[in-house]
């Protein structure tokens, strides 16, 4: 089994692809390493929200807490009267478990089921898992691309084991190599959703000191088929929290 390791309206701008060229001194694998590094906040406790906006304008918001260790992460989604769901990712997303607090039922997601959307959002379980792009995709720098007068490096990412995504296309800022956007293409190669990275100042507590860090703390996913806009936003990160190993035990999910 492939080990899976880890995310307002998004406008798709008309863009122009220039002749293919490698960024001097930079490899495609390094571009994926930059992506993995950018989206990994480290260990501790993250707090934020998941907002799902339907084409009709109706929206739903869940308060979200994410406990992260080196290899595992636990997502808690609360709304209204309390906890609605937990998602446990073991071994950097290799194993995925969903606990429905309303029905008190536990499900283990197989490889195909990891591509199911969570809460009918644009984010699948795989998208949230924190799996490594560098480990799971073969990248190729295709070109630079101009969007609204700015240049971006375009990297095609093909899954090592092909499943529901035929390919992903990553755009990074030239110079800084910060991830800007990922376009997701389905089994037939058709673009069906796009993820924009918005960089914000996220509150950070570390060694009992409060501060801020610049982080892609706002992930905006547009599902082109349903018209749904999903926003995963982090507000604060407590690195002083050392999650107990018991939090990541499957047997404790129903507690």
Backbone as a ProteinNet text record, in pm:
[ID]
protein_1_A
[PRIMARY]
XXXXXXXXXXXXXXXXXXXXXXXXXXXXXXXXXXXXXXXXXXXXXXXXXXXXXXXXXXXXXXXXXXXXXXXXXXXXXXXXXXXXXXXXXXXXXXXXXXXXXXXXXXXXXXXXXXXXXXXXXXXXXXXXXXXXXXXXXXXXXXXXXXXXXXXXXXXXXXXXXXXXXXXXXXXXXXXXXXXXXXXXXXXXXXXXXXXXXXXXXXXXXXXXXXXXXXXXXXXXXXXXXXXXXXXXXXXXXXXXXXXXXXXXXXXXXXX
[TERTIARY]
85	0	88.1	51.4	125.3	102	208.1	194	158.9	39.2	-6.5	31.5	96.2	139.4	66	-46	-84.6	6.7	-673.2	-630.3	-692.2	-1640.7	-1541.3	-1527.9	-1489.2	-1499.7	-1362.9	-1331.2	-1200.6	-1218.7	-1147	-1158.6	-1047.7	-1087.6	-988.8	-954.9	-833.9	-794.1	-748.1	-772.1	-711.6	-561.7	-487.2	-342.5	-272.6	-142.6	-62.5	56.3	69.9	185	297.2	415.7	530.9	606.1	715.9	791.2	846.8	845.6	892.5	1035.9	1060.9	1196	1207.4	1322.3	1347.8	1389.6	1343.3	1393.4	1541.2	1631.4	1774.4	1811.8	1879	1926.3	1819.3	1697.1	1588	1532.7	1503.9	1448	1300.1	1230.3	1087.2	1062.7	1149.1	1133.5	1146.9	1235.4	1249.3	1122.1	1053.6	929.2	824.8	819.8	725.5	767.9	897.6	945.9	904.3	908.7	864.3	716.1	637.2	494.2	469.2	535.3	519.3	558.5	667	714.6	616.8	559.6	471	342.1	288.2	157.3	167.6	289.4	308.4	340.9	247.3	272.9	355.5	375	447.9	353.3	407.3	327.6	264.3	152.9	84.1	-65.6	-130.5	-275.7	-309.9	-382.3	-431	-579.8	-624.1	-766.8	-809.5	-925	-973.2	-1117.3	-1153.7	-1290.6	-1291	-1394.5	-1425.2	-1558.9	-1559.7	-1682	-1714.2	-1836.6	-1881.8	-1996.3	-1976.6	-2075.7	-2129.3	-2258.9	-2319.8	-2349.9	-2378.1	-2410.9	-2530.3	-2621.5	-2741.1	-2710.2	-2589.8	-2552.4	-2563.8	-2630.1	-2638.9	-2500.1	-2472.5	-2340	-2348.9	-2245.5	-2231.5	-2089.8	-2076.6	-1946.2	-1923.6	-1806.2	-1765.4	-1641.7	-1642.3	-1520.5	-1432.8	-1305	-1215.8	-1093	-1061.1	-937.6	-858.4	-728.8	-643.5	-524.3	-517.7	-402.5	-304.7	-180.7	-81.2	39.5	79.3	206.6	295.1	405.9	495.7	430.8	359.1	304.6	152.1	85.1	-60.9	-125.5	-252.1	-329.2	-474.5	-537.1	-676.2	-753.5	-857.1	-943	-1072.8	-1113.5	-1241	-1325.6	-1448.5	-1538.3	-1660.1	-1680.6	-1790.8	-1882.9	-2011.7	-2110.7	-2235.3	-2292.2	-2417.6	-2405.5	-2466.2	-2472.9	-2345.7	-2251.8	-2128.5	-2059.8	-1986.5	-1904.7	-1990	-1950.5	-2020.4	-1937.4	-1804.9	-1722.7	-1577.5	-1508.6	-1364	-1304.1	-1187.4	-1112.7	-973.4	-935.3	-802.5	-719.2	-603.5	-509.3	-388.1	-365.5	-253.3	-141.1	-18.2	99.5	97.5	80.4	83.3	-21.1	-139.1	-250.9	-263.9	-172.8	-181.6	-312	-355.6	-482.1	-570.8	-696.7	-790.6	-917	-959.1	-1078.1	-1171	-1299	-1401.8	-1493.4	-1508.9	-1605.5	-1718.7	-1840.5	-1959.6	-2017.7	-2004.3	-2048.6	-2199.9	-2272.4	-2418.5	-2475.9	-2409.4	-2457.1	-2371.9	-2262.7	-2169.2	-2113.7	-2087.6	-2034.4	-1894.2	-1810.9	-1672.1	-1651	-1584.6	-1559	-1410.1	-1354.9	-1219.9	-1231.5	-1163.2	-1171.2	-1066.8	-1112.2	-1016.5	-959.1	-873.9	-803.8	-899.8	-1004.6	-1102	-1182.2	-1217.9	-1302.8	-1229.4	-1096.7	-1021.2	-1044.1	-1098.2	-1127.5	-1269.8	-1343.1	-1477	-1467.5	-1559.9	-1558.4	-1609.3	-1545.9	-1588.8	-1691.1	-1806.1	-1914.3	-1959.3	-1952.3	-1991.8	-1913.5	-1793.1	-1706.2	-1621.8	-1535.6	-1442.6	-1320.8	-1308	-1192.7	-1222.9	-1144.3	-1156.9	-1076.7	-1095	-1015.3	-866.5	-836.8	-697.6	-640.4	-719.9	-673.2	-637.4	-710.5	-689.4	-581.6	-540.7	-459.5	-317.1	-265.4	-127.6	-27.8	-73.3	17.5	121.9	233.8	344.7	326.7	323.9	318.3	447.5	559.6	688.5	700.3	643.4	652.2	553.9	439	330.5	309.1	388.9	371.4	504.4	498.7	612.2	594	683.2	665	744.5	695.9	765.2	740.5	849.1	835	803.2	685.6	640.6	672.9	652.6	662.6	653.9	669.9	625.1	490.3	410.5	275.1	245.8	183.6	151.9	5.5	-18.9	-154.6	-160.4	-245.5	-263.2	-129.9	-42.6	83.2	195.4	169.8	272.7	311.4	438.2	489.7	487.9	448.2	444.2	511.6	572.4	629.4	518.3	504.9	399.5	460.9	410.9	462.9	348.6	362.8	264.9	299.9	200	221.9	134.7	197.1	122.2	137.8	26.1	35.5	115.4	197.6	276.4	184.5	80.7	-25.1	-151.3	-197.2	-309.6	-440.5	-518.1	-649.9	-749.2	-808.4	-912.1	-855.8	-732.9	-670.2	-577.7	-603.7	-513.2	-386.5	-403.7	-286.8	-328	-229.6	-244.2	-148	-185.8	-96.6	-72.7	53.2	93.5	152	110.3	168.4	238.5	366.2	443.2	490.9	502.5	554	700.8	738.1	879.3	954.9	1076.3	1158.2	1138.7	1014.5	987.8	955.4	906.4	865.1	751.5	672.6	556.9	443.7	377.8	263.1	153.3	99.6	-6.4	-139.8	-135.6	-260.1	-232.3	-327.7	-324	-453.2	-440.2	-556	-565.4	-683.8	-706	-779.2	-725.1	-785.1	-833	-954.1	-1014	-955.5	-1014.5	-962.4	-953.6	-1043	-1044.6	-955.9	-887.5	-799.8	-869.9	-995.6	-1074.5	-1056.8	-1028.6	-1018.2	-1153.2	-1155	-1283.1	-1281.6	-1163	-1159.5	-1023.1	-1017	-893	-878.1	-754.4	-724.4	-630.9	-672.6	-589.2	-532.5	-404.5	-338.6	-337	-392.7	-391.5	-301.8	-201.4	-105.3	-152.3	-160.4	-211.2	-117.5	-139.7	-67.3	-147.5	-90.9	-156.1	-93.5	-178	-126.5	-56	61.1	140.7	183.7	166.7	218.7	327.4	445.2	558.7	648.7	684.6	767.1	706.2	572.3	490.9	498.6	546	551.8	451.9	381.9	283.5	345.9	313.9	364.7	278.8	335.6	265.1	360.5	303.2	383	302.7	373.9	307.6	294.4	172.5	142.3	24.8	18.6	-101.7	-219.4	-262.2	-363.2	-504.6	-521.9	-655.1	-649.9	-716.4	-719.7	-858.6	-865.9	-993.8	-1007.6	-1105	-1126	-1256.5	-1248.2	-1366.2	-1392.7	-1509.9	-1553.4	-1630.3	-1572.6	-1631.8	-1759.9	-1775.9	-1895.3	-2016.5	-1998	-2110.3	-2123.1	-2016.1	-2017	-1992.7	-1962.2	-1937.9	-1801.6	-1799.5	-1674.4	-1649.3	-1532.5	-1497	-1373.2	-1379.6	-1268.4	-1223.3	-1101.1	-1041.5	-944.8	-973.3	-894.1	-844.1	-714.1	-654.2	-637.9	-670.9	-664.1	-549.6	-521.5	-415.7	-351.6	-226	-147.8	-70.8	-92.8	-25	77.9	203.3	309.9	351.5	303.1	334.1	249.8	144.4	61.3	132.8	153.9	214	104.2	37.8	-76.2	-37.4	-119	-96.5	-115.8	-35.6	-46.7	-184.4	-252.3	-386	-486.4	-462.1	-552.4	-560.5	-453	-445	-471.5	-527	-565.8	-706.4	-724.9	-854.7	-961.7	-923.8	-1019.4	-1073.4	-1005.7	-1048.9	-1131.5	-1157.6	-1230.9	-1373.6	-1433	-1572.3	-1585.2	-1476.3	-1480.8	-1484.5
-119.9	0	124.3	217.7	344.1	417.2	463.2	535.2	679.9	720.7	856.7	944	1058.9	1147.4	1283.6	1441	1571.9	1598.2	2180.5	2254.2	2261.3	3385.9	3439.6	3352	3394.1	3326.6	3326.3	3215.1	3201.8	3224.5	3315.3	3343.8	3271.9	3209.3	3148	3250.7	3301.6	3405.7	3345.9	3419.7	3381.5	3397.8	3298.1	3302	3256.5	3292.5	3257.8	3175.2	3056.7	2971	3005.1	3027.3	3060	2932.9	2944.9	2826.2	2755.9	2618.4	2543.5	2579.5	2590.4	2620.8	2584.6	2535.9	2507.8	2635	2651.5	2760	2731.1	2825.7	2799.4	2742	2626.2	2565.8	2499.6	2490.1	2433	2310.2	2206.6	2084.9	2077.1	1993.5	1975	1914.1	1822	1762.8	1867.3	1964.6	2070.4	2153.5	2171.5	2247.1	2176.5	2042.6	1967.9	1971.3	1970.6	1982.6	2117.1	2221.1	2353.9	2352.5	2280.4	2269.8	2197.6	2083.7	2009.1	2093.5	2166.7	2249.5	2362.9	2420.7	2535.4	2498.9	2379.6	2343.4	2266.8	2240	2166.1	2262.5	2285.8	2382.3	2325.6	2193.1	2131.1	2066.8	2032	1962.5	2061.8	2019.9	2105	2103.6	2214.8	2227.5	2346.5	2320.7	2424.7	2444.6	2569.9	2599.2	2687	2656.6	2733.2	2701.8	2720.1	2696	2633.8	2555.6	2506.6	2566.6	2640.2	2702.9	2646.4	2601.9	2547.7	2634.1	2693.5	2782.3	2717.7	2689.7	2625.7	2726.9	2676.4	2762.8	2853.5	2804.6	2881.2	2996.7	2996.4	3098.5	3050.8	2936.9	2880	2837.5	2856.5	2823.1	2749.7	2673.5	2602.3	2624.2	2637.8	2664.3	2566.6	2504.9	2416.8	2473.4	2483.4	2514.9	2390.6	2409.9	2297	2304.3	2191.3	2177.7	2063.2	2083.5	1981	1956.2	1834.8	1793.7	1722	1766.3	1710.8	1658.1	1535.3	1481.2	1466.4	1399.2	1384.7	1307.7	1198.9	1111.4	1108.7	1152.4	1140.8	1277.3	1286.3	1408.2	1372.3	1450.1	1428.7	1558.2	1553.1	1667.3	1653.4	1761.4	1765.6	1876.1	1841.6	1937.8	1958.6	2084	2117.1	2219.2	2203.4	2294.3	2291.9	2408.2	2413.6	2354.8	2237.9	2178	2106.7	2090.9	2026.1	1949.2	1847.4	1770.8	1698.5	1708.9	1637.3	1523.5	1543.4	1439.1	1452.8	1337.7	1332.8	1260.3	1306.9	1234.3	1207.8	1082.2	1043.5	994.3	1058.1	1017.5	954.7	826.4	754.9	739.1	742.1	719.4	810.5	938.8	1042.5	1017.2	972.7	957.1	819.3	727.3	593.5	525.4	548.8	495.4	611.8	606.9	716.5	662	727.9	685.3	805.2	783.6	885.5	839	922.3	894.4	995.2	946.2	1029.7	1037.5	1153.4	1168.4	1163.3	1197	1197.2	1056.6	966.9	828.2	734	787.6	707.8	589.7	613.2	508	544.2	441.8	458.7	390	460.4	406.6	418.3	312.3	321.1	340.5	440.2	472.8	394.6	323.3	255.9	356.8	309.1	401.3	483.8	420.5	494.1	592.4	550.3	633.4	756.5	754.1	871.5	990.9	963.7	1071.4	1125.3	1076.5	1128.4	1265.9	1357.3	1489.4	1481.8	1557.8	1563.6	1675.7	1644.8	1741.4	1804.1	1728.2	1779.1	1903.6	1915.7	2028.5	1990.1	2080.5	2050.3	1974.6	1959.6	1892.3	1744.5	1658.8	1515.8	1479.6	1356	1309.3	1311.8	1278.4	1281.5	1422.9	1521.5	1660	1707.2	1658.6	1702.5	1622.7	1511.2	1414.5	1459.1	1555.7	1598	1504.5	1431	1338.8	1416.4	1351.1	1417.8	1418.7	1537.2	1548.6	1496.5	1523.9	1483.9	1331.8	1261.7	1115.9	1052	1114.6	1049.1	1095.7	1193	1243.8	1252.8	1230.4	1255.1	1393.6	1489.2	1625.5	1653.3	1749.5	1796.6	1945.3	2024.1	2167.8	2189.3	2244	2258.5	2394.1	2499.8	2633.8	2735.5	2861.4	2968.8	3015.6	3071.9	3111.4	3249.4	3332.3	3468.6	3477.6	3530.6	3552.9	3693.6	3775.6	3914	3987.3	3964.7	4036.9	3978.7	3868.3	3805.2	3670.7	3633.2	3508.7	3397.9	3279.2	3163.3	3044.4	2959	2834.6	2730.8	2664	2564.2	2424.4	2342.6	2207.9	2108.2	2016.2	1908.6	1796.2	1745.5	1642.7	1521.3	1410.7	1289.3	1189.3	1133.7	1039.2	915.2	869.4	749.5	628.9	624.7	525.1	600.6	583.6	661.4	612.9	710.4	677	781.5	858.7	953.7	1081.1	1117.3	1233.6	1185.7	1228.1	1192.8	1274.9	1403.6	1489.8	1612.5	1673.5	1801.5	1898.4	2023.6	2126.5	2229.4	2244	2334.2	2461.5	2575.1	2704.7	2761.6	2802.5	2863.3	3001.4	3091.2	3223.9	3214	3282.2	3286.1	3365.6	3325	3395.5	3341.3	3344.2	3297	3148.7	3094.4	2953.8	2919.6	3018.5	2991.7	2933	2826.2	2771.3	2876	2885.2	2981.5	2912.9	2803.3	2736.4	2592.9	2504.8	2368.7	2344.1	2297.1	2259.4	2107.3	2055.2	1911.1	1863.6	1758.2	1701.5	1560	1527.2	1398.2	1285.7	1165.6	1049.2	1069.7	1155.5	1181.9	1299.8	1356.9	1470	1603.5	1608.5	1732.2	1807	1936.5	2019.6	2023.2	1985.2	1984.3	2060.1	2093.2	2180.5	2246.9	2356.5	2433.1	2485.3	2482.6	2523.6	2643.7	2752.7	2872.3	2883.8	2919.4	2940.3	3089.8	3125.6	3264.5	3273.7	3360.1	3371.6	3476.3	3435	3521.4	3516.2	3605.6	3603.4	3518.9	3405.2	3314.9	3331.7	3344.4	3357.6	3229.4	3244.5	3129.1	3145.7	3037.9	3033.6	2928.6	2967.7	2874.7	2916.3	2819.7	2845	2956	2947.6	3039.8	3184	3202.1	3334.7	3342.3	3454.5	3474.1	3551.7	3510.1	3578.8	3549.1	3569.5	3543.9	3477.9	3401.2	3348.6	3363.1	3386.8	3391.9	3250.1	3214.1	3075	3072.8	2973.1	2962.2	2916.1	3005.2	2971.5	2976.4	3014.1	3016.8	2939.8	2826.6	2741	2750.7	2797.5	2818.9	2719.8	2632.5	2527.9	2554.3	2560.3	2577.9	2449.1	2390.6	2271.9	2318.9	2296.6	2348.6	2274.6	2151.6	2074.6	2117.6	2135.6	2170.4	2320.6	2395.3	2538.4	2568.9	2466.8	2484.5	2548.8	2643.1	2706.2	2664.8	2607.3	2561	2635.1	2685.8	2763	2699.4	2651.9	2599.1	2705.1	2759.5	2871.8	2843.3	2863.1	2848.2	2985.7	2994.9	3122.7	3127.5	3013.8	3014	2876.3	2876.8	2754.8	2755.8	2652	2640.1	2527.8	2565.3	2466.1	2410.5	2472.9	2422.1	2300.8	2276.1	2158.5	2035.8	1939.1	1811.5	1705.6	1674.6	1582.5	1446.2	1399.6	1267.8	1160.8	1056.7	949.1	885.7	890.9	830.9	899.5	1026.6	1098.9	1032	967.5	909.9	759	710.3	570	553.4	456.5	433	404.3	332.7	294	412.3	527.4	645.7	742.3	712.4	805.4	828.6	730.6	746.6	807.8	864.5	925.9	1077.4
0	0	0	-85.3	-86.6	43.6	107.4	233.3	205.8	246.1	224.6	342.4	313.8	421	412.3	438.6	418.3	307.8	425.6	315.7	240	6.4	-79.5	-198.8	-301.9	-430.3	-494	-545.2	-610.8	-759.6	-810.4	-952.9	-1028.7	-1137.9	-1227.2	-1335	-1327.9	-1420.4	-1553.4	-1659.9	-1787.1	-1772.8	-1818.3	-1800.8	-1928.1	-1936.3	-2053.5	-2011.2	-2067.5	-2038.6	-2134.9	-2079.4	-2161	-2196	-2270	-2310.7	-2188.7	-2187.3	-2071.5	-2037.4	-1904.4	-1859.7	-1712.6	-1672.3	-1532.5	-1462	-1339	-1256.1	-1231.4	-1260.2	-1248.1	-1112.2	-1113	-990	-907.4	-958.1	-881.1	-952.3	-876.8	-934.3	-904.2	-980.1	-957.2	-819	-777.3	-644.5	-534.5	-556.4	-456.5	-448	-560.6	-558.7	-471.7	-479.6	-396.8	-249.8	-225.8	-88.5	-29.8	-111.9	-67.5	-31.5	-111.1	-84.8	47.5	67.7	192.2	313	298.6	408.9	439.2	335.5	353.4	426.1	399.2	455.4	586.6	634.1	758.5	872	964.4	1071.9	1186.9	1189.9	1299.2	1399.7	1517	1618.3	1716	1775.9	1871.6	1849.6	1880.8	1867.6	1779.8	1671.7	1581.6	1604.4	1602.6	1614.1	1497.2	1441	1327.1	1295.5	1169.2	1124.4	986.3	959.9	825.8	786.4	675.5	625.4	487.8	470.5	342.3	291.1	172.5	112.6	-14.2	-17.8	-133.7	-243.1	-361.7	-474.5	-443.4	-359.4	-322	-228.1	-170.2	-73.4	70.1	91.8	226	271.8	400.1	450	583.7	612.7	739.5	790.1	922	982.3	1097.5	1097.7	1206.6	1273.4	1405.5	1479.2	1477.8	1451.6	1428.6	1518.2	1580.4	1657.1	1596.3	1579.1	1518.5	1610.3	1666	1745.5	1652.3	1653.8	1562.1	1639.2	1605.8	1652.1	1528.5	1541.3	1427.4	1312.9	1346.2	1243.6	1236.8	1342.3	1350.5	1369.6	1330.1	1355.8	1382.8	1471.1	1510.1	1489.8	1403.6	1375.7	1455	1523.2	1593	1531.6	1491.6	1428.4	1518.8	1561.9	1651.7	1585.9	1614.8	1557.3	1643.6	1667.6	1742	1880.5	1900.8	2033.1	2076.3	1987.4	2029.9	1919.6	1960.5	1868.5	1765.1	1636.9	1530	1473.1	1463.9	1401.5	1445.5	1437.6	1455.7	1335.9	1293.3	1190.5	1246.1	1245.9	1292.9	1175.3	1155.6	1051.8	1120.6	1094.9	1153.5	1051.1	1101.4	1016.1	893.8	921.1	817.4	708.8	751.3	658.9	597.5	631.7	573.9	615.2	738.7	787.8	830.4	788.9	814.3	879.1	988.3	1061.3	1081	1059.6	1082.1	1192.8	1295.3	1402.1	1392.5	1368.5	1362.1	1502.7	1566.2	1705	1718.1	1612.4	1619.8	1616.2	1544.1	1536.6	1620.9	1676.7	1756.7	1677.1	1547.6	1461.9	1414	1402.7	1360.3	1225.8	1134.5	1001.2	969.6	910.8	855.7	705.9	653.3	511.5	432.9	328.7	241.4	142.1	51.3	-38.5	-124.1	-178.4	-260.5	-175.9	-54.6	31.8	83	78.8	121.3	28.5	-90.4	-186.1	-169.5	-70.1	-44.2	20.5	-12.3	51.3	194.8	283.2	422.5	439.4	500.5	519.9	387.4	278.9	146.7	107.4	159.2	124.2	3.8	-39	-146.8	-98.1	35.1	93.5	115.8	54.3	79	203.9	250.6	363.5	326.7	202.7	157.1	162.5	121.3	121	261.6	361.8	500	572	514.2	587	616	542.7	562.3	497	396.1	326.7	246.3	219	152.2	1.2	-57.1	-202.5	-264.7	-199.4	-255	-264.6	-167.1	-164.5	-262.5	-281.7	-355	-498.3	-545.7	-681.7	-754.4	-884.3	-972.5	-1035.3	-1006.7	-1056.1	-1183.8	-1259.6	-1379.9	-1393.8	-1395.8	-1418.6	-1565.6	-1592.8	-1730.9	-1790.8	-1712.9	-1769.8	-1658.3	-1696.2	-1609.3	-1662.9	-1575.7	-1612.6	-1556.6	-1637.3	-1594.1	-1554.2	-1434.4	-1385.8	-1328.1	-1386.3	-1339.8	-1328.1	-1425.7	-1430.1	-1345.7	-1274.7	-1192.7	-1252	-1235.1	-1289.9	-1183.6	-1226.5	-1137.7	-1206.1	-1125.3	-1175.9	-1179.9	-1292	-1310.8	-1302	-1208.9	-1188.1	-1202.6	-1296.1	-1311.9	-1215.8	-1143.5	-1042.8	-1075.6	-1111.5	-1143	-1029	-980.1	-867.5	-903.6	-810.7	-833.1	-849.1	-765.8	-782.2	-820	-942	-991.8	-932	-879	-826.2	-876	-787	-829.9	-892.2	-859.9	-921.3	-1032.5	-1155.2	-1265.1	-1257.7	-1225.1	-1206.1	-1127.3	-1064	-998	-1065.8	-1073	-1127.4	-1017.9	-980.1	-873.3	-931.4	-878.4	-913.8	-791.4	-809.1	-701.2	-745	-650	-679.9	-720.4	-825.1	-862.3	-755.4	-730	-630.3	-490.2	-440.4	-304.5	-299.8	-412.6	-422.9	-327.2	-290.5	-204.9	-289	-241.8	-314.7	-329.8	-449.3	-479.1	-506.2	-583.2	-619.9	-661.2	-636.4	-689.2	-765.6	-890	-970.8	-973.3	-942.9	-935.5	-1061.2	-1124	-1244.3	-1213.3	-1258.2	-1226.3	-1310.7	-1301.3	-1371.3	-1522	-1575.8	-1719.6	-1758.2	-1660.1	-1687.9	-1691.2	-1644.3	-1646.7	-1514.7	-1522.5	-1402.7	-1331.7	-1203.8	-1133	-1000.4	-949.7	-832.2	-823.9	-751.2	-740.7	-598.6	-549.2	-412.2	-414.9	-352.5	-341.7	-200.6	-192.5	-64.4	-33.1	81.4	126.3	249.8	244.4	353.7	453.9	579.9	685.6	806	898.8	1025.3	1123.9	1162.2	1255.3	1393.6	1496.2	1632.1	1674.1	1736.1	1777.5	1922.5	1998.9	2134.9	2140	2183.1	2190.7	2304.8	2388.5	2506.5	2591	2600.7	2681.8	2632.6	2510.1	2449.6	2334.8	2325.1	2218.7	2104.2	1981.9	1865	1743.7	1625.9	1500.9	1401.9	1311.2	1201.3	1072.5	962.2	832.3	780.5	744.9	713	616.2	524.8	441.2	526.3	614.3	713.5	661.8	535.6	475.5	344	341	223	161.5	37.9	-29.3	-144.5	-133.5	-233.9	-308.8	-440.4	-524.9	-600.6	-579.6	-652.2	-775	-892.8	-1015.1	-1054	-1007.8	-1042.5	-961.1	-831.8	-744.5	-721.6	-747.7	-719.2	-572.2	-493	-350.4	-325.8	-233.6	-190.7	-46.5	-22.6	111.6	158.2	280.4	335.3	466.1	468.9	591.7	642.2	760.3	810.5	951.7	971.6	1103	1167.2	1298	1368.4	1469.7	1532.5	1633.5	1644.2	1687.6	1696.2	1827.3	1907.4	2036.4	2026.8	2013.1	2002.3	2137.4	2245.4	2378.7	2415	2338.6	2363.1	2308.6	2394.3	2354.3	2364.4	2253.8	2259.1	2316.1	2410.3	2468	2361.4	2364.7	2266.5	2266.1	2380.1	2390.2	2299.3	2266.4	2176.5	2040.6	2000.3	1866.5	1865.5	1976	1981.6	1925	1838.6	1775.4	1879.1	1981.8	2086	2164.2	2157	2233.4	2149.7	2024	1939.1	1985.3	2051.2	2093.5	2231.5	2282.8	2415.4	2404.4
[MASK]
+++++++++++++++++++++++++++++++++++++++++++++++++++++++++++++++++++++++++++++++++++++++++++++++++++++++++++++++++++++++++++++++++++++++++++++++++++++++++++++++++++++++++++++++++++++++++++++++++++++++++++++++++++++++++++++++++++++++++++++++++++++++++++++++

